[in-house]
Amino acid sequence: MLRALLSILMRACLKAILLLAAFGLKPAAATPACPPPNELLAKAKVVVEARVKSLSIGESGLLAAEPDVPTRMIRIDLEITRVIKGKYPRKEATVYGVAFPPGPFMELATMALITGLGGDDTFEWELSRSELGPGLELYTMNNCSYYKFRDDLFRR
């Protein structure tokens, strides 16, 4: 039984890696521009208010066929404070992405630094879900997803 469970988990991990490789490891210049935030919010199924518990960047373990393809990945652990749109029953979520655009990496790093300092340390984030199999899901950040950070921190 343990062997069967390990086999299922290994297949799920392989599917997750292949899914990330297929959707996330594309050159940023080839990606189309994202629609405006109001359109992204309208299309979003699940949007939460969250704070960053941890953010890490490290090697994914993927073996790229081309030497120019980056293999580092970003992992963000979120603490969900409330659900804004849709349904999400848990109080935590883990989101994965690749370490090049599109993606609000500077904003997420800033939010990770101010978490717990009091005041407004939350932001809005769409949980973009990909199903890997029955009961297995993965949340990614490198597609055009809705997000909204504090205006006073990120004036351009």
N, CA, C and O atoms as a DFTB+ gen file, in Angstrom:
624 C
 N C O
     1  1       0.827      -1.187       0.000
     2  2       0.000       0.000       0.000
     3  2       0.877       1.259       0.000
     4  3       0.589       2.231      -0.698
     5  1       1.947       1.219       0.793
     6  2       2.863       2.353       0.830
     7  2       3.507       2.559      -0.542
     8  3       3.676       3.690      -0.998
     9  1       3.859       1.462      -1.183
    10  2       4.467       1.543      -2.508
    11  2       3.485       2.152      -3.519
    12  3       3.888       2.941      -4.374
    13  1       2.219       1.795      -3.425
    14  2       1.211       2.348      -4.328
    15  2       1.050       3.846      -4.087
    16  3       0.929       4.620      -5.037
    17  1       1.048       4.259      -2.811
    18  2       0.927       5.676      -2.485
    19  2       2.126       6.452      -3.013
    20  3       1.963       7.533      -3.580
    21  1       3.328       5.914      -2.834
    22  2       4.527       6.568      -3.349
    23  2       4.486       6.669      -4.868
    24  3       4.910       7.677      -5.434
    25  1       3.978       5.629      -5.534
    26  2       3.871       5.645      -6.980
    27  2       2.920       6.745      -7.439
    28  3       3.207       7.445      -8.410
    29  1       1.803       6.902      -6.757
    30  2       0.828       7.945      -7.088
    31  2       1.451       9.322      -6.874
    32  3       1.301      10.209      -7.715
    33  1       2.151       9.505      -5.751
    34  2       2.789      10.789      -5.465
    35  2       3.886      11.108      -6.475
    36  3       4.032      12.256      -6.894
    37  1       4.655      10.099      -6.864
    38  2       5.716      10.320      -7.842
    39  2       5.132      10.716      -9.196
    40  3       5.666      11.597      -9.871
    41  1       4.030      10.066      -9.596
    42  2       3.387      10.429     -10.849
    43  2       2.830      11.843     -10.785
    44  3       2.915      12.589     -11.760
    45  1       2.255      12.218      -9.635
    46  2       1.716      13.571      -9.470
    47  2       2.839      14.608      -9.536
    48  3       2.672      15.661     -10.151
    49  1       3.983      14.317      -8.906
    50  2       5.127      15.234      -8.957
    51  2       5.641      15.370     -10.385
    52  3       5.974      16.470     -10.824
    53  1       5.706      14.280     -11.095
    54  2       6.151      14.322     -12.487
    55  2       5.198      15.154     -13.331
    56  3       5.635      15.945     -14.167
    57  1       3.891      14.976     -13.114
    58  2       2.910      15.782     -13.841
    59  2       3.070      17.263     -13.504
    60  3       2.971      18.113     -14.388
    61  1       3.318      17.576     -12.228
    62  2       3.501      18.972     -11.824
    63  2       4.712      19.581     -12.518
    64  3       4.648      20.709     -13.006
    65  1       5.799      18.851     -12.563
    66  2       7.014      19.343     -13.210
    67  2       6.785      19.544     -14.704
    68  3       7.203      20.552     -15.272
    69  1       6.119      18.581     -15.336
    70  2       5.841      18.718     -16.764
    71  2       4.894      19.879     -17.042
    72  3       5.054      20.593     -18.032
    73  1       3.909      20.066     -16.166
    74  2       2.974      21.178     -16.326
    75  2       3.695      22.513     -16.193
    76  3       3.476      23.424     -16.991
    77  1       4.549      22.627     -15.192
    78  2       5.315      23.865     -15.029
    79  2       6.250      24.096     -16.207
    80  3       6.413      25.226     -16.665
    81  1       6.855      23.037     -16.690
    82  2       7.751      23.178     -17.830
    83  2       6.988      23.616     -19.071
    84  3       7.485      24.420     -19.860
    85  1       5.786      23.089     -19.243
    86  2       5.004      23.423     -20.435
    87  2       4.456      24.845     -20.383
    88  3       4.434      25.535     -21.402
    89  1       4.012      25.292     -19.202
    90  2       3.364      26.590     -19.108
    91  2       4.287      27.708     -18.634
    92  3       4.058      28.868     -18.975
    93  1       5.305      27.399     -17.874
    94  2       6.088      28.454     -17.257
    95  2       7.419      28.749     -17.894
    96  3       7.894      29.879     -17.784
    97  1       8.040      27.813     -18.545
    98  2       9.396      28.011     -19.041
    99  2       9.417      28.443     -20.506
   100  3      10.024      27.789     -21.355
   101  1       8.752      29.540     -20.777
   102  2       8.743      30.093     -22.126
   103  2       9.405      31.468     -22.070
   104  3       9.297      32.150     -21.050
   105  1      10.070      31.886     -23.112
   106  2      10.705      33.203     -23.089
   107  2       9.687      34.302     -22.854
   108  3       8.585      34.272     -23.401
   109  1      10.063      35.267     -22.040
   110  2       9.144      36.340     -21.673
   111  2       8.770      37.195     -22.872
   112  3       7.659      37.724     -22.924
   113  1       9.659      37.342     -23.823
   114  2       9.367      38.182     -24.976
   115  2       8.256      37.600     -25.834
   116  3       7.595      38.339     -26.564
   117  1       8.039      36.311     -25.764
   118  2       7.037      35.661     -26.598
   119  2       5.656      35.670     -25.956
   120  3       4.681      35.286     -26.602
   121  1       5.551      36.097     -24.708
   122  2       4.264      36.077     -24.039
   123  2       3.475      37.332     -24.388
   124  3       4.026      38.433     -24.412
   125  1       2.170      37.162     -24.661
   126  2       1.362      38.336     -24.995
   127  2       1.111      39.188     -23.755
   128  3       1.233      38.714     -22.625
   129  1       0.763      40.442     -23.981
   130  2       0.454      41.344     -22.869
   131  2      -0.824      40.890     -22.178
   132  3      -1.748      40.397     -22.824
   133  1      -0.869      41.059     -20.873
   134  2      -2.042      40.677     -20.101
   135  2      -3.129      41.733     -20.243
   136  3      -2.829      42.909     -20.450
   137  1      -4.404      41.317     -20.133
   138  2      -5.502      42.286     -20.154
   139  2      -5.432      43.194     -18.927
   140  3      -4.669      42.912     -18.003
   141  1      -6.214      44.278     -18.898
   142  2      -6.235      45.171     -17.740
   143  2      -6.729      44.448     -16.486
   144  3      -7.445      43.452     -16.589
   145  1      -6.346      44.947     -15.290
   146  2      -6.724      44.278     -14.038
   147  2      -8.226      44.061     -13.857
   148  3      -8.636      43.040     -13.305
   149  1      -9.056      45.009     -14.316
   150  2     -10.503      44.827     -14.127
   151  2     -11.025      43.643     -14.934
   152  3     -11.939      42.953     -14.482
   153  1     -10.463      43.390     -16.125
   154  2     -10.844      42.220     -16.915
   155  2     -10.344      40.933     -16.260
   156  3     -11.050      39.924     -16.242
   157  1      -9.127      40.973     -15.724
   158  2      -8.589      39.795     -15.036
   159  2      -9.436      39.450     -13.816
   160  3      -9.710      38.277     -13.563
   161  1      -9.856      40.473     -13.050
   162  2     -10.697      40.239     -11.878
   163  2     -12.040      39.645     -12.284
   164  3     -12.546      38.745     -11.614
   165  1     -12.617      40.138     -13.369
   166  2     -13.907      39.623     -13.828
   167  2     -13.819      38.152     -14.228
   168  3     -14.768      37.398     -14.011
   169  1     -12.690      37.733     -14.810
   170  2     -12.517      36.346     -15.249
   171  2     -12.037      35.415     -14.138
   172  3     -12.152      34.197     -14.268
   173  1     -11.507      35.962     -13.057
   174  2     -10.941      35.148     -11.980
   175  2     -12.020      34.325     -11.294
   176  3     -13.134      34.802     -11.078
   177  1     -11.685      33.090     -10.952
   178  2     -12.620      32.224     -10.233
   179  2     -12.458      32.363      -8.724
   180  3     -13.444      32.401      -7.988
   181  1     -11.206      32.439      -8.267
   182  2     -10.926      32.558      -6.835
   183  2      -9.927      33.691      -6.617
   184  3      -8.821      33.669      -7.157
   185  1     -10.328      34.679      -5.822
   186  2      -9.447      35.781      -5.450
   187  2      -9.458      35.863      -3.931
   188  3     -10.517      35.862      -3.303
   189  1      -8.259      35.936      -3.345
   190  2      -8.142      35.978      -1.889
   191  2      -7.370      37.220      -1.467
   192  3      -6.627      37.810      -2.251
   193  1      -7.561      37.598      -0.223
   194  2      -6.704      38.585       0.414
   195  2      -5.710      37.774       1.226
   196  3      -6.102      36.898       1.996
   197  1      -4.423      38.061       1.058
   198  2      -3.401      37.214       1.672
   199  2      -2.205      38.034       2.106
   200  3      -2.071      39.208       1.762
   201  1      -1.335      37.384       2.872
   202  2      -0.028      37.943       3.186
   203  2       1.005      36.855       2.910
   204  3       0.703      35.663       2.972
   205  1       2.216      37.280       2.609
   206  2       3.293      36.345       2.285
   207  2       3.903      35.814       3.573
   208  3       4.436      36.580       4.375
   209  1       3.823      34.497       3.770
   210  2       4.483      33.867       4.918
   211  2       5.953      33.605       4.607
   212  3       6.819      33.807       5.458
   213  1       6.229      33.157       3.389
   214  2       7.614      32.940       2.972
   215  2       7.711      32.994       1.462
   216  3       6.749      32.714       0.747
   217  1       8.895      33.361       0.992
   218  2       9.180      33.437      -0.428
   219  2      10.575      32.864      -0.622
   220  3      11.520      33.279       0.048
   221  1      10.703      31.917      -1.531
   222  2      12.024      31.344      -1.783
   223  2      12.237      31.171      -3.278
   224  3      11.300      30.936      -4.041
   225  1      13.496      31.294      -3.670
   226  2      13.899      31.083      -5.058
   227  2      15.019      30.053      -5.025
   228  3      16.005      30.211      -4.304
   229  1      14.854      28.997      -5.814
   230  2      15.879      27.963      -5.831
   231  2      15.772      27.096      -7.067
   232  3      14.854      27.241      -7.875
   233  1      16.709      26.209      -7.194
   234  2      16.716      25.293      -8.329
   235  2      15.519      24.353      -8.251
   236  3      15.176      23.850      -7.181
   237  1      14.894      24.126      -9.398
   238  2      13.691      23.299      -9.457
   239  2      14.012      21.818      -9.549
   240  3      13.196      20.977      -9.171
   241  1      15.177      21.501     -10.042
   242  2      15.503      20.103     -10.285
   243  2      15.172      19.674     -11.706
   244  3      15.425      18.530     -12.084
   245  1      14.606      20.587     -12.500
   246  2      14.302      20.285     -13.897
   247  2      15.597      20.233     -14.696
   248  3      16.515      21.019     -14.464
   249  1      15.658      19.318     -15.618
   250  2      16.809      19.213     -16.505
   251  2      16.386      19.737     -17.866
   252  3      15.676      19.052     -18.603
   253  1      16.809      20.925     -18.198
   254  2      16.411      21.558     -19.454
   255  2      17.265      21.049     -20.600
   256  3      18.475      20.878     -20.457
   257  1      16.626      20.808     -21.738
   258  2      17.345      20.341     -22.919
   259  2      18.209      21.444     -23.506
   260  3      19.268      21.169     -24.070
   261  1      17.764      22.697     -23.378
   262  2      18.518      23.831     -23.896
   263  2      19.243      24.520     -22.742
   264  3      18.645      24.712     -21.683
   265  1      20.502      24.896     -22.910
   266  2      21.258      25.491     -21.803
   267  2      20.782      26.886     -21.402
   268  3      21.075      27.337     -20.294
   269  1      20.052      27.578     -22.286
   270  2      19.620      28.940     -21.989
   271  2      18.328      29.009     -21.174
   272  3      17.937      30.093     -20.740
   273  1      17.668      27.892     -20.962
   274  2      16.390      27.885     -20.254
   275  2      16.643      27.891     -18.748
   276  3      17.288      26.981     -18.228
   277  1      16.140      28.912     -18.038
   278  2      16.340      28.956     -16.592
   279  2      15.562      27.846     -15.892
   280  3      14.436      27.528     -16.276
   281  1      16.162      27.270     -14.878
   282  2      15.492      26.186     -14.142
   283  2      15.172      26.571     -12.708
   284  3      14.648      25.755     -11.950
   285  1      15.481      27.807     -12.325
   286  2      15.136      28.236     -10.970
   287  2      13.647      28.498     -10.884
   288  3      13.021      28.930     -11.852
   289  1      13.084      28.229      -9.704
   290  2      11.660      28.447      -9.493
   291  2      11.440      29.252      -8.222
   292  3      12.282      29.286      -7.325
   293  1      10.295      29.892      -8.175
   294  2       9.891      30.675      -7.012
   295  2       8.758      29.947      -6.316
   296  3       7.843      29.440      -6.965
   297  1       8.821      29.898      -5.002
   298  2       7.758      29.305      -4.189
   299  2       7.321      30.366      -3.187
   300  3       8.143      30.960      -2.490
   301  1       6.005      30.594      -3.128
   302  2       5.446      31.573      -2.215
   303  2       4.397      30.885      -1.358
   304  3       3.454      30.290      -1.878
   305  1       4.564      30.969      -0.046
   306  2       3.574      30.443       0.890
   307  2       2.716      31.615       1.349
   308  3       3.223      32.589       1.906
   309  1       1.418      31.511       1.112
   310  2       0.487      32.577       1.449
   311  2      -0.358      32.209       2.655
   312  3      -0.753      31.054       2.821
   313  1      -0.630      33.190       3.486
   314  2      -1.602      33.063       4.573
   315  2      -2.856      33.798       4.101
   316  3      -2.821      35.005       3.862
   317  1      -3.947      33.077       3.970
   318  2      -5.195      33.643       3.465
   319  2      -5.929      34.323       4.613
   320  3      -6.224      33.685       5.624
   321  1      -6.227      35.613       4.467
   322  2      -6.961      36.330       5.511
   323  2      -8.462      36.351       5.229
   324  3      -9.272      36.324       6.156
   325  1      -8.833      36.400       3.943
   326  2     -10.250      36.298       3.577
   327  2     -10.366      35.981       2.093
   328  3      -9.441      36.216       1.316
   329  1     -11.520      35.445       1.719
   330  2     -11.805      35.148       0.319
   331  2     -12.635      36.303      -0.240
   332  3     -13.683      36.644       0.308
   333  1     -12.168      36.893      -1.318
   334  2     -12.839      38.027      -1.935
   335  2     -13.844      37.555      -2.979
   336  3     -14.951      38.086      -3.065
   337  1     -13.460      36.560      -3.770
   338  2     -14.318      36.059      -4.842
   339  2     -14.169      34.549      -4.929
   340  3     -13.056      34.031      -4.837
   341  1     -15.270      33.839      -5.106
   342  2     -15.241      32.388      -5.235
   343  2     -15.194      31.705      -3.882
   344  3     -15.553      32.288      -2.859
   345  1     -14.742      30.450      -3.896
   346  2     -14.651      29.666      -2.668
   347  2     -13.254      29.086      -2.536
   348  3     -12.698      28.539      -3.488
   349  1     -12.707      29.214      -1.356
   350  2     -11.418      28.599      -1.020
   351  2     -11.478      28.259       0.461
   352  3     -11.453      29.167       1.291
   353  1     -11.556      26.977       0.823
   354  2     -11.805      26.584       2.210
   355  2     -10.591      26.648       3.135
   356  3     -10.762      26.658       4.354
   357  1      -9.375      26.693       2.598
   358  2      -8.186      26.625       3.447
   359  2      -7.705      28.008       3.867
   360  3      -8.136      29.022       3.318
   361  1      -6.810      28.033       4.843
   362  2      -6.226      29.291       5.329
   363  2      -4.826      29.526       4.784
   364  3      -4.205      30.541       5.099
   365  1      -4.319      28.603       3.969
   366  2      -2.985      28.727       3.393
   367  2      -3.002      28.257       1.941
   368  3      -3.864      27.475       1.538
   369  1      -2.051      28.737       1.175
   370  2      -1.867      28.289      -0.206
   371  2      -0.394      28.434      -0.559
   372  3       0.288      29.326      -0.053
   373  1       0.092      27.559      -1.424
   374  2       1.454      27.647      -1.938
   375  2       1.368      27.862      -3.437
   376  3       0.667      27.134      -4.139
   377  1       2.088      28.871      -3.926
   378  2       2.050      29.253      -5.331
   379  2       3.458      29.080      -5.901
   380  3       4.445      29.423      -5.250
   381  1       3.543      28.542      -7.129
   382  2       4.825      28.312      -7.777
   383  2       4.912      29.125      -9.065
   384  3       3.902      29.377      -9.723
   385  1       6.115      29.527      -9.410
   386  2       6.347      30.244     -10.657
   387  2       7.806      30.163     -11.049
   388  3       8.646      29.696     -10.279
   389  1       8.097      30.621     -12.249
   390  2       9.481      30.633     -12.718
   391  2      10.069      32.019     -12.493
   392  3       9.337      32.999     -12.351
   393  1      11.369      32.090     -12.461
   394  2      12.058      33.317     -12.038
   395  2      12.334      34.294     -13.172
   396  3      13.431      34.848     -13.254
   397  1      11.372      34.513     -14.035
   398  2      11.446      35.600     -14.997
   399  2      10.028      36.001     -15.362
   400  3       9.108      35.207     -15.163
   401  1       9.808      37.224     -15.897
   402  2       8.458      37.746     -16.143
   403  2       7.648      36.845     -17.073
   404  3       8.250      36.055     -17.800
   405  1       6.310      36.921     -17.088
   406  2       5.541      37.863     -16.297
   407  2       5.361      37.385     -14.865
   408  3       5.265      36.185     -14.607
   409  1       5.317      38.301     -13.971
   410  2       5.120      37.996     -12.564
   411  2       5.537      39.162     -11.700
   412  3       6.544      39.807     -11.991
   413  1       4.797      39.453     -10.650
   414  2       5.095      40.596      -9.775
   415  2       6.093      40.228      -8.673
   416  3       5.749      40.265      -7.492
   417  1       7.313      39.877      -9.048
   418  2       8.268      39.365      -8.077
   419  2       8.761      40.423      -7.090
   420  3       8.915      40.134      -5.904
   421  1       9.006      41.631      -7.563
   422  2       9.475      42.680      -6.657
   423  2       8.397      43.020      -5.627
   424  3       8.693      43.226      -4.450
   425  1       7.153      43.077      -6.083
   426  2       6.056      43.379      -5.172
   427  2       5.900      42.283      -4.127
   428  3       5.701      42.566      -2.945
   429  1       5.990      41.019      -4.571
   430  2       5.866      39.906      -3.627
   431  2       7.011      39.901      -2.616
   432  3       6.798      39.619      -1.437
   433  1       8.223      40.213      -3.076
   434  2       9.363      40.269      -2.155
   435  2       9.167      41.389      -1.134
   436  3       9.473      41.214       0.045
   437  1       8.663      42.526      -1.577
   438  2       8.384      43.628      -0.650
   439  2       7.319      43.223       0.358
   440  3       7.456      43.504       1.548
   441  1       6.261      42.568      -0.102
   442  2       5.200      42.132       0.802
   443  2       5.731      41.103       1.800
   444  3       5.289      41.071       2.948
   445  1       6.665      40.272       1.376
   446  2       7.268      39.307       2.305
   447  2       8.062      40.029       3.385
   448  3       8.076      39.598       4.538
   449  1       8.718      41.120       3.021
   450  2       9.513      41.867       3.995
   451  2       8.656      42.611       5.020
   452  3       9.055      42.735       6.178
   453  1       7.482      43.109       4.610
   454  2       6.665      43.893       5.547
   455  2       5.638      43.053       6.297
   456  3       4.948      43.577       7.171
   457  1       5.514      41.755       5.979
   458  2       4.554      40.909       6.677
   459  2       4.861      40.888       8.160
   460  3       5.998      40.652       8.568
   461  1       3.841      41.135       8.962
   462  2       3.980      41.100      10.407
   463  2       4.402      42.404      11.038
   464  3       4.517      42.485      12.261
   465  1       4.639      43.438      10.231
   466  2       5.061      44.717      10.796
   467  2       3.874      45.569      11.229
   468  3       4.045      46.694      11.698
   469  1       2.686      45.033      11.071
   470  2       1.489      45.782      11.437
   471  2       1.007      46.603      10.266
   472  3       1.689      46.726       9.248
   473  1      -0.168      47.160      10.421
   474  2      -0.717      47.961       9.337
   475  2      -1.249      47.082       8.227
   476  3      -1.711      45.965       8.464
   477  1      -1.180      47.594       7.023
   478  2      -1.746      46.911       5.874
   479  2      -0.682      46.065       5.187
   480  3       0.018      46.546       4.296
   481  1      -0.560      44.814       5.598
   482  2       0.443      43.929       4.997
   483  2      -0.201      42.839       4.148
   484  3       0.403      41.790       3.924
   485  1      -1.426      43.079       3.672
   486  2      -2.104      42.110       2.824
   487  2      -2.266      42.662       1.412
   488  3      -2.118      43.862       1.182
   489  1      -2.568      41.783       0.483
   490  2      -2.786      42.150      -0.910
   491  2      -3.796      41.181      -1.498
   492  3      -4.110      40.154      -0.896
   493  1      -4.306      41.515      -2.685
   494  2      -5.269      40.651      -3.364
   495  2      -4.536      39.794      -4.386
   496  3      -3.642      40.273      -5.084
   497  1      -4.922      38.513      -4.470
   498  2      -4.223      37.576      -5.335
   499  2      -5.201      36.551      -5.881
   500  3      -5.994      35.980      -5.133
   501  1      -5.144      36.317      -7.192
   502  2      -5.952      35.264      -7.793
   503  2      -5.236      33.933      -7.625
   504  3      -4.058      33.811      -7.960
   505  1      -5.936      32.945      -7.112
   506  2      -5.375      31.603      -7.033
   507  2      -5.672      30.912      -8.359
   508  3      -6.777      30.416      -8.581
   509  1      -4.679      30.885      -9.228
   510  2      -4.801      30.289     -10.556
   511  2      -4.486      28.801     -10.433
   512  3      -3.328      28.404     -10.299
   513  1      -5.527      27.997     -10.481
   514  2      -5.430      26.569     -10.164
   515  2      -5.279      25.718     -11.417
   516  3      -5.964      25.928     -12.418
   517  1      -4.362      24.747     -11.341
   518  2      -4.211      23.725     -12.369
   519  2      -4.390      22.376     -11.694
   520  3      -3.770      22.100     -10.667
   521  1      -5.241      21.534     -12.275
   522  2      -5.484      20.220     -11.681
   523  2      -4.500      19.219     -12.270
   524  3      -4.369      19.096     -13.488
   525  1      -3.813      18.507     -11.385
   526  2      -2.820      17.520     -11.815
   527  2      -3.400      16.116     -11.882
   528  3      -2.863      15.246     -12.568
   529  1      -4.469      15.904     -11.187
   530  2      -5.116      14.598     -11.126
   531  2      -6.207      14.659     -10.081
   532  3      -6.455      15.718      -9.505
   533  1      -6.859      13.548      -9.829
   534  2      -7.938      13.552      -8.831
   535  2      -7.418      13.966      -7.455
   536  3      -6.591      13.274      -6.860
   537  1      -7.908      15.094      -6.959
   538  2      -7.530      15.568      -5.630
   539  2      -6.188      16.257      -5.553
   540  3      -5.759      16.631      -4.461
   541  1      -5.503      16.441      -6.682
   542  2      -4.201      17.108      -6.693
   543  2      -4.281      18.378      -7.520
   544  3      -4.694      18.348      -8.679
   545  1      -3.880      19.505      -6.916
   546  2      -3.937      20.775      -7.606
   547  2      -2.646      21.549      -7.389
   548  3      -1.927      21.334      -6.414
   549  1      -2.372      22.450      -8.314
   550  2      -1.168      23.261      -8.285
   551  2      -1.569      24.694      -8.575
   552  3      -2.350      24.941      -9.494
   553  1      -1.047      25.645      -7.807
   554  2      -1.316      27.062      -8.034
   555  2      -0.081      27.695      -8.644
   556  3       1.018      27.578      -8.103
   557  1      -0.265      28.371      -9.780
   558  2       0.859      28.960     -10.493
   559  2       0.707      30.474     -10.589
   560  3      -0.383      31.014     -10.394
   561  1       1.809      31.149     -10.890
   562  2       1.792      32.607     -10.936
   563  2       2.289      33.191     -12.247
   564  3       2.323      34.415     -12.373
   565  1       2.671      32.399     -13.215
   566  2       3.285      32.957     -14.410
   567  2       2.335      33.126     -15.584
   568  3       2.778      33.338     -16.713
   569  1       1.056      33.035     -15.334
   570  2       0.104      33.369     -16.382
   571  2      -0.485      34.731     -16.039
   572  3      -0.116      35.318     -15.021
   573  1      -1.362      35.231     -16.837
   574  2      -1.976      36.532     -16.566
   575  2      -3.011      36.361     -15.457
   576  3      -4.170      36.050     -15.730
   577  1      -2.608      36.556     -14.245
   578  2      -3.485      36.425     -13.087
   579  2      -3.740      37.803     -12.490
   580  3      -2.934      38.722     -12.636
   581  1      -4.872      37.925     -11.819
   582  2      -5.216      39.174     -11.147
   583  2      -4.440      39.301      -9.845
   584  3      -4.322      38.337      -9.088
   585  1      -3.912      40.491      -9.589
   586  2      -3.314      40.812      -8.292
   587  2      -3.418      42.310      -8.077
   588  3      -3.460      43.089      -9.030
   589  1      -3.460      42.699      -6.816
   590  2      -3.509      44.122      -6.471
   591  2      -2.735      44.307      -5.174
   592  3      -3.061      43.717      -4.144
   593  1      -1.699      45.142      -5.248
   594  2      -0.877      45.441      -4.075
   595  2      -1.190      46.839      -3.591
   596  3      -1.915      47.588      -4.246
   597  1      -0.635      47.188      -2.434
   598  2      -0.836      48.534      -1.879
   599  2      -0.299      49.589      -2.831
   600  3       0.827      49.487      -3.319
   601  1      -1.109      50.598      -3.089
   602  2      -0.703      51.673      -3.996
   603  2       0.447      52.499      -3.425
   604  3       1.311      52.948      -4.178
   605  1       0.474      52.704      -2.122
   606  2       1.493      53.575      -1.524
   607  2       2.883      52.943      -1.522
   608  3       3.873      53.655      -1.354
   609  1       2.982      51.636      -1.702
   610  2       4.286      50.975      -1.735
   611  2       4.892      50.925      -3.143
   612  3       6.111      50.859      -3.298
   613  1       4.044      50.956      -4.150
   614  2       4.508      50.684      -5.511
   615  2       4.093      51.774      -6.483
   616  3       3.474      51.484      -7.507
   617  1       4.417      53.002      -6.187
   618  2       4.114      54.105      -7.105
   619  2       5.163      54.124      -8.207
   620  3       6.360      53.989      -7.952
   621  1       4.697      54.292      -9.423
   622  2       5.629      54.324     -10.560
   623  2       5.580      55.643     -11.239
   624  3       6.294      55.861     -12.218
